[in-house]
């Protein structure tokens, strides 16, 4: 079977000198600044202004593909060990699960006082869809988001934000800003809190597998309890 990923091995195609120049250009601070502006500010801004949240997955996976290509071209070693499944063990999962349980209680209490009519509303109205969503969400939504805002973001923007808590803050704020596209205050507020949690987990483990699992747990409960309405393109349509 052909190795389709070989198309990204540009050194043999361009020559070592050309590849070195391309890599230098892609890692230059000027290109990084333009990329950050387009990917993390202008694209979410466009979606917000045009109320394009119903098409969010197209933007999300396009950004994921772009990030994969960049990592493939420039950060080979990082991409090779991006999952770090060895980090997913009981000693690391135990605090993650404990924090998740507390967060689930907090989300339930918040929804009760903020919009009690939505508690379990999606389960009652669209139970079959919710069941499917619980299985698909970690793969089709949590995974690409964590790839972009953790695996790609932490590696790509180290020249700007370093490798510590400033990076965590930058990742979380950018993550929250991207969720402004749902045009309600709940999505970006909860996303800021979630972004801090996920970024801290990634800072500690550097594991895409771990943060995807963690994000998936939060997202599944969020949709199950009813808060998912605020993270759904339909909420934008309903306001339109």
Secondary structure, 3 states (H helix, E strand, C coil): CCCHHHHHCHHHHHCHHHHHHHHHHHCCHHHHHHHHHHHHHHHHHHHHHCCCHHHHHHHHHHHHHHHHHHHHHHCHHHHHCCCCHHHCCHHHHHHHHHHHHHHHHHHHHHHHHHHHHHCCHHHHHCHHHHHHHHHHHHHHHHHHHHHHHHHHHHHHCHHHHCCCHHHHHHHHHHHHHHHHHHCCHHHHHHHHHHHHHHHHHHHHHCCHHHHHHHHHHHHHHHHHHCHHHHHCHHHHHHHC
